[in-house]
Amino acid sequence: MLKLKSNPKGQLTPKERRRAAERSDPLGREGARIPVTAREVAGMREKSRDTARHLEPARDEFTGRSMRSSLSIKLEETCVYAVKMSILDLIIIAHIKEEEEAEDIRRERFKRKRNFWVHDVWKKRHLFGQFRTFCTNLHLYPSIYYDYYKMNYNKFESLLEILRPHIQKQNTNYRLAIPAEERLSVCLRFLTTAISFKALAHEYHMGYSTVLQIVHETCSAIWKYLRPRVMPKPTAELWTKIAKEFETQWNFPNCIGAIDGKHVNIRAPWNSGSQFYNYKNFFSVVLLAIADANYRFVVVDIGAYGRNSDSGILSSSRLGQSLNNNTLDIPPNKCLPGTTEALPHVFVGDEAFPLHKHIMRPFPGNQVSTDVEKKIFNYRLSRARRIVESSFGILTQKFEVFQKRIRMQPKYLDILILACTCLHNYLRNDEIFENINETVPINSILQNIQEGSVSQENAMCIRDKFKTYFNSCGAVSWQNEMISRS
């Protein structure tokens, strides 16, 4: 077989040029040209890969042999099927197939062979595992139980009742299945401590792959079956309730939520380049969320690349599309207390978000320094907007998996983060909704987006009207003192 070697300058040697030129095209193709540079050889290789795929059915028909046996086929035989190929093309194809076969052999050589279905050490899990030795009577000590699971015993049992039908496995004649209680315990322990899968496997006397599968399956069950109970699809009634809470607790009427994004630190995914690398100099995915007045998540969206800005993530998300199409079921305009002019319900966000009819952002800094009324508006908006930042802080403190770099691929990472937001609401919410038949996409709780027209109202005029209200009948006694401190 003719080997293609290049000299230090990346070109064929004179001897190889001469040998290649002496081999005329056996089919008399005119204009046949031998590549002379390494770049052209690489281009020919790429072209030959495509050609080889097209030739494979024809060669199977003539010879009954697959492409894997190309190394044993002589170039003279191959020319019968290569009607439009030069000898150099065939040499490159053979070289490529040789590399692929060597790679397959290497993978088979290093492929791990399973010696045990269940290791002898893990067979004694029911005797020496941590769930048996430590967790069985842990509910007798409420404070330690809470430190271990980040929830009390009643919350754990209620959660188990919801998830048991979906995470319980069937016992067989060969071995007993891992109980649903232990599976939930393993998942919660990983989320609340960010312990490695191997360390968790050793503590609970399970295999590494078993722990990995338990965490993935339990997180999927939490998002699918717990989410409709603690994070239902928003309706006009829910938005109205949130607006009343923001007005009474945070002195911002017509506010239906605080919006912000959080960068979740992850290990760089395979072959991702700089897509997940953010301006904070680490790899991340972005959790976009809307929080209500009680630090609970109303809408979440996950999966955006860390390099994207909050405004770009919003515009490409289901939330942003629903907002532009007026399909969020937002209540109609309502008059602010003490006024007669109706204003739309709005979300409050920071300067990273665009100014929109339903999104209020602060005034730029160069305008605030010389205008007290704008400074007061920024203070009142920031007072309501910090709720979502506090929600992210509570989420991070409760689930320590957010405090470390998560070593997980994005296809599993998204469902894990969404499961944590559901557990966050579950632990903060005593009101459980009963709409358990609702289905939802994996990355958002918004669905059924319809076509609509984007509102053409002047968002800047709406912001000015809120500014006027906060400096007149909507003023609070301490706002002047607070802005004077800055």
C-alpha positions in Angstrom: 0.0 0.0 0.0 1.3 3.4 -0.9 2.0 5.5 2.2 1.5 9.2 2.1 4.3 11.0 4.0 4.9 14.7 4.0 8.2 16.5 4.5 8.6 19.2 7.2 7.1 21.8 4.9 3.9 19.8 4.5 4.5 18.8 0.9 5.1 15.4 -0.7 8.6 14.3 -1.2 10.1 14.3 -4.7 10.2 10.5 -4.7 6.5 10.3 -3.8 5.6 12.9 -6.5 7.4 10.8 -9.1 5.8 7.5 -8.0 2.4 9.1 -7.9 2.8 10.7 -11.4 3.9 7.3 -12.9 0.6 5.8 -11.9 -1.7 7.0 -14.7 -5.4 7.0 -14.2 -6.5 3.4 -15.0 -9.8 4.6 -16.3 -8.3 7.3 -18.6 -9.8 10.2 -16.7 -8.7 13.4 -18.2 -7.5 16.2 -15.9 -6.5 13.9 -13.1 -4.3 15.9 -10.7 -2.2 14.7 -7.8 -2.4 16.8 -4.6 0.9 18.4 -3.8 0.3 20.0 -0.4 -0.8 18.7 3.0 -3.8 20.9 2.8 -4.9 19.5 -0.5 -4.4 15.9 0.8 -6.6 16.7 3.8 -9.3 18.1 1.5 -9.1 15.0 -0.7 -9.4 12.8 2.4 -12.6 14.6 3.4 -14.0 14.3 -0.1 -13.0 10.6 -0.1 -14.9 9.9 3.1 -18.1 11.1 1.4 -17.3 9.1 -1.7 -16.7 5.9 0.3 -20.1 6.2 1.9 -21.7 6.3 -1.5 -19.7 3.4 -2.8 -20.4 1.1 0.1 -23.8 -0.3 -1.1 -22.3 -0.8 -4.7 -19.4 -2.7 -3.4 -21.5 -4.9 -1.1 -23.6 -5.8 -4.1 -20.6 -6.8 -6.2 -18.4 -8.5 -3.6 -20.6 -9.2 -0.6 -18.0 -7.7 1.6 -18.4 -4.7 3.9 -16.3 -1.6 4.0 -14.6 -3.0 7.1 -12.7 -5.4 4.9 -11.2 -2.7 2.7 -7.7 -3.4 4.0 -7.8 -6.8 2.4 -9.1 -5.7 -0.9 -6.5 -5.0 -3.6 -6.5 -1.7 -5.4 -7.0 -3.5 -8.7 -10.3 -5.0 -7.5 -11.5 -1.7 -6.0 -11.0 0.1 -9.3 -13.9 -2.0 -10.7 -16.3 0.0 -8.4 -14.5 3.3 -8.4 -15.7 4.6 -11.7 -14.9 8.2 -10.9 -12.0 7.8 -8.5 -8.3 8.1 -9.0 -5.7 5.7 -7.4 -4.8 8.4 -4.9 -8.5 8.6 -3.8 -8.5 4.8 -3.2 -5.3 5.0 -1.2 -6.7 7.7 1.0 -9.9 5.7 1.6 -7.8 2.6 2.6 -5.7 4.7 4.9 -8.8 6.2 6.6 -10.4 2.8 7.0 -7.2 1.5 8.5 -7.2 4.2 11.1 -10.9 3.5 11.9 -10.2 -0.2 12.3 -7.3 0.5 14.5 -9.4 2.7 16.7 -12.1 0.0 17.0 -9.5 -2.5 18.0 -8.2 -0.1 20.6 -11.6 0.5 22.0 -12.4 -3.2 22.2 -9.1 -3.9 23.9 -9.7 -1.3 26.6 -13.4 -2.0 27.0 -14.2 -2.8 30.5 -15.6 -6.3 31.1 -18.1 -6.7 33.9 -16.8 -9.3 36.4 -19.7 -8.9 38.8 -23.4 -8.2 38.3 -23.4 -6.9 41.9 -20.2 -6.7 43.8 -20.0 -8.7 47.0 -19.4 -5.5 49.0 -22.7 -4.0 47.7 -24.7 -7.1 48.5 -24.5 -6.2 52.2 -26.0 -2.8 51.6 -29.1 -3.7 53.7 -26.7 -4.5 56.7 -23.9 -1.9 56.5 -25.1 0.8 54.1 -25.6 4.3 55.6 -29.3 4.3 55.0 -29.6 1.2 57.2 -27.0 2.1 59.9 -27.7 5.9 60.2 -30.9 7.0 58.5 -33.3 4.4 59.9 -33.9 6.1 63.3 -32.8 9.6 62.3 -36.3 11.0 62.5 -36.1 10.6 66.3 -33.7 13.6 66.3 -35.4 16.4 64.3 -32.5 18.8 64.3 -30.0 16.3 62.9 -32.7 15.0 60.5 -33.1 18.5 59.1 -29.3 19.0 58.8 -29.1 15.8 56.9 -31.9 16.2 54.4 -32.5 20.0 54.6 -36.2 19.3 55.3 -38.2 17.9 58.2 -39.5 14.4 58.5 -43.1 15.3 57.5 -41.8 17.1 54.3 -39.7 14.0 53.4 -42.6 11.7 53.9 -45.0 13.9 51.8 -42.4 14.1 49.0 -41.9 10.3 49.2 -45.7 9.7 48.9 -45.8 11.8 45.7 -42.7 10.1 44.1 -43.0 6.5 45.3 -45.1 5.2 42.4 -42.6 6.6 39.9 -39.2 5.7 41.5 -40.0 2.4 43.1 -38.5 -0.7 41.3 -39.8 -4.2 41.3 -38.2 -7.0 43.3 -37.0 -10.1 41.3 -36.0 -13.6 42.2 -32.3 -12.7 41.9 -32.2 -9.7 44.2 -34.3 -7.1 46.1 -34.8 -3.7 44.5 -33.5 -0.6 46.2 -36.4 0.9 48.2 -37.9 4.2 47.2 -37.0 5.8 50.5 -33.3 5.0 49.9 -33.4 6.2 46.3 -34.9 9.5 47.5 -32.3 9.7 50.3 -29.4 9.2 47.8 -30.7 12.0 45.5 -31.4 14.5 48.3 -28.0 13.8 49.8 -26.3 14.6 46.5 -28.2 17.8 45.9 -27.8 19.1 49.4 -24.1 18.3 49.9 -22.6 18.1 46.3 -20.7 15.0 47.4 -19.1 13.1 44.5 -21.0 10.1 43.1 -18.2 7.7 44.0 -18.1 8.9 47.7 -21.9 8.7 47.8 -21.7 5.1 46.4 -19.3 4.1 49.1 -21.4 5.5 51.8 -24.6 3.8 50.7 -22.8 0.6 49.6 -24.0 0.9 45.9 -22.3 0.9 42.6 -21.2 4.1 41.0 -23.5 3.6 38.0 -26.4 2.8 40.3 -26.0 6.1 42.2 -25.7 8.0 38.9 -28.9 6.4 37.6 -30.8 7.0 40.8 -30.0 10.7 40.8 -31.0 11.1 37.2 -34.3 9.2 37.6 -35.3 10.8 40.8 -34.6 14.3 39.5 -36.7 13.5 36.4 -39.6 12.3 38.6 -39.4 15.4 40.8 -39.6 17.7 37.8 -42.4 15.7 36.1 -44.7 14.9 39.1 -43.8 17.5 41.8 -43.7 20.6 39.5 -47.4 20.7 38.7 -48.1 20.8 42.4 -45.6 23.5 43.5 -45.0 25.5 40.2 -48.2 25.3 38.1 -48.5 27.1 34.8 -49.2 30.8 35.5 -52.8 32.0 35.0 -54.4 35.4 35.3 -55.6 34.6 38.8 -52.1 33.7 39.9 -50.6 36.9 38.4 -53.3 38.9 40.2 -52.4 37.3 43.5 -48.7 37.9 43.0 -49.4 41.6 42.2 -51.3 42.0 45.5 -48.4 40.5 47.4 -45.9 42.8 45.8 -48.0 45.8 46.5 -48.5 45.0 50.2 -45.1 43.6 51.0 -42.7 45.5 48.7 -44.7 48.7 47.9 -44.6 48.1 44.1 -48.2 47.9 42.7 -48.9 46.1 39.4 -45.7 44.1 39.8 -46.2 40.4 38.9 -42.7 39.1 39.5 -39.0 39.8 39.6 -36.9 38.4 36.8 -33.2 37.6 36.6 -30.7 35.0 35.4 -28.2 32.9 37.4 -25.0 31.4 36.0 -24.7 27.8 37.3 -21.0 26.7 37.4 -20.4 23.5 35.4 -17.5 21.6 34.0 -16.8 22.4 30.4 -18.9 20.0 28.2 -17.2 17.9 25.6 -16.4 19.7 22.3 -18.3 22.8 23.5 -15.5 25.4 22.7 -16.3 28.7 24.3 -20.1 28.5 24.1 -20.5 27.9 27.8 -17.7 30.3 28.9 -19.2 33.5 30.5 -17.9 36.9 31.3 -17.2 35.8 34.9 -14.5 33.5 33.5 -16.0 30.1 34.2 -18.2 27.7 32.2 -21.9 27.9 33.0 -25.5 27.4 31.9 -28.0 30.1 32.7 -31.1 29.6 34.9 -33.6 32.3 33.9 -36.4 32.7 36.6 -39.3 34.8 37.7 -39.9 34.9 41.5 -43.0 36.0 43.4 -43.1 38.2 46.5 -42.4 35.2 48.8 -39.1 34.0 47.2 -40.8 31.2 45.2 -40.1 30.6 41.5 -43.1 31.1 39.2 -41.4 30.5 35.8 -38.0 28.9 35.2 -36.1 28.4 31.9 -32.7 26.5 31.7 -30.2 25.5 29.1 -28.9 28.8 27.7 -25.2 29.0 27.0 -23.2 30.9 29.6 -21.7 33.3 27.0 -25.2 34.8 26.2 -26.5 37.9 27.9 -29.7 38.0 30.0 -31.5 40.0 27.3 -30.4 37.6 24.6 -31.5 34.6 26.7 -34.9 36.2 27.4 -35.6 36.9 23.7 -34.8 33.4 22.6 -36.6 31.7 25.5 -40.3 30.6 25.7 -40.8 33.3 28.3 -39.6 36.0 26.0 -41.6 34.7 23.0 -44.8 34.4 25.1 -44.2 38.0 26.4 -43.9 39.4 22.9 -46.9 37.4 21.6 -49.1 38.4 24.6 -49.8 34.8 25.5 -48.7 34.9 29.2 -52.3 35.4 30.3 -51.2 38.6 32.0 -54.2 40.4 33.7 -55.5 43.6 32.0 -54.2 47.1 32.9 -55.1 48.3 36.3 -55.1 51.7 37.9 -52.4 52.4 40.5 -53.7 53.1 44.0 -54.9 56.7 44.2 -54.8 57.3 40.5 -57.3 57.1 37.6 -55.0 56.0 34.8 -54.6 52.3 34.2 -51.1 50.9 33.7 -50.0 47.4 32.6 -48.7 44.7 35.0 -44.9 44.5 34.8 -42.0 42.4 35.7 -39.0 44.1 37.4 -35.5 43.4 36.2 -32.0 44.9 36.2 -30.3 46.9 33.4 -29.4 43.7 31.6 -33.0 43.3 30.4 -34.7 45.4 27.7 -37.3 48.0 28.5 -40.6 46.6 27.5 -44.3 47.3 28.1 -44.3 44.5 30.7 -40.6 44.8 31.9 -39.4 47.7 33.9 -35.7 48.3 34.2 -33.9 51.1 36.1 -32.9 54.4 34.6 -29.2 54.6 33.4 -26.7 55.8 35.9 -25.8 59.0 34.1 -29.5 60.2 34.4 -29.9 59.3 38.0 -27.1 61.5 39.4 -28.9 64.7 38.5 -32.5 63.6 38.9 -33.9 62.7 42.4 -37.2 61.3 41.1 -35.4 58.8 38.9 -33.2 57.8 41.8 -36.3 57.2 43.9 -37.7 55.1 41.1 -34.5 53.0 40.9 -34.6 52.5 44.6 -38.2 51.3 44.6 -37.6 49.0 41.6 -34.5 47.5 43.1 -36.3 46.9 46.4 -38.8 44.7 44.5 -36.2 43.2 42.1 -33.9 41.9 44.9 -36.5 39.2 45.6 -35.3 37.1 42.7 -31.7 37.5 43.7 -32.6 36.4 47.3 -34.4 33.4 45.9 -31.2 32.4 44.0 -29.3 32.9 47.3 -31.7 30.7 49.2 -31.6 28.0 46.5 -27.8 28.0 46.6 -27.6 27.7 50.4 -30.1 25.0 50.5 -28.7 22.9 47.7 -24.9 23.0 47.9 -24.6 21.4 44.4 -24.8 25.1 43.2 -21.8 26.1 45.2 -19.4 23.8 43.4 -18.6 23.1 39.8 -21.1 20.5 38.6 -19.4 17.6 36.8 -22.3 16.6 34.6 -23.2 16.8 31.0 -25.9 19.3 29.9 -28.5 16.7 29.0 -28.6 15.6 32.7 -27.7 18.9 34.2 -30.8 20.7 33.0 -33.2 18.3 34.7 -31.2 18.4 37.9 -31.4 22.2 38.1 -35.1 22.2 37.4 -35.6 19.6 40.1 -33.9 21.8 42.6 -36.2 24.8 41.8 -39.2 22.5 42.4 -37.8 21.3 45.7 -37.1 25.0 46.6 -40.7 25.8 46.1 -41.8 22.7 47.9 -39.9 23.6 51.0 -41.1 27.2 51.0 -44.7 26.5 50.1 -47.5 25.0 52.2 -50.0 25.3 49.3 -49.9 22.3 47.0 -51.8 22.5 43.8 -53.7 19.4 42.7 -53.4 19.8 38.9 -51.1 16.7 38.6 -52.1 15.8 35.0 -50.3 18.8 33.4 -47.3 18.0 31.1 -44.5 20.3 30.4 -41.3 20.7 28.3 -38.0 20.0 30.0 -36.6 23.5 29.9 -39.6 25.7 30.7 -43.0 25.7 32.3 -44.4 27.8 29.4 -46.1 26.1 26.5 -48.6 26.5 23.7 -47.0 29.7 22.4 -49.3 31.3 19.8 -48.8 33.9 17.2 -49.5 37.5 18.3 -48.5 41.1 17.8 -46.0 42.8 19.9 -47.4 45.8 21.8 -46.4 49.1 20.4 -47.0 51.2 23.6 -44.2 53.4 24.6 -42.4 51.5 27.4 -40.5 54.7 28.4 -43.8 56.5 29.0 -45.0 53.7 31.2 -41.8 53.9 33.2 -42.2 57.7 33.6 -45.7 57.2 34.9 -44.4 54.8 37.5 -41.7 57.3 38.4 -44.3 60.0 38.9 -46.5 57.7 41.0 -43.5 56.8 43.4 -42.8 60.5 43.9 -46.4 61.6 44.6 -49.3 59.6 46.0 -47.3 56.3 46.0 -44.4 57.7 48.0 -43.3 55.9 51.2 -41.9 57.8 54.2 -38.4 56.3 54.2 -37.5 56.5 50.5 -35.8 60.0 50.7 -33.7 58.9 53.6 -32.6 55.7 51.8 -31.5 57.5 48.6 -29.7 60.1 50.6 -27.4 57.4 52.0 -26.1 56.4 48.5 
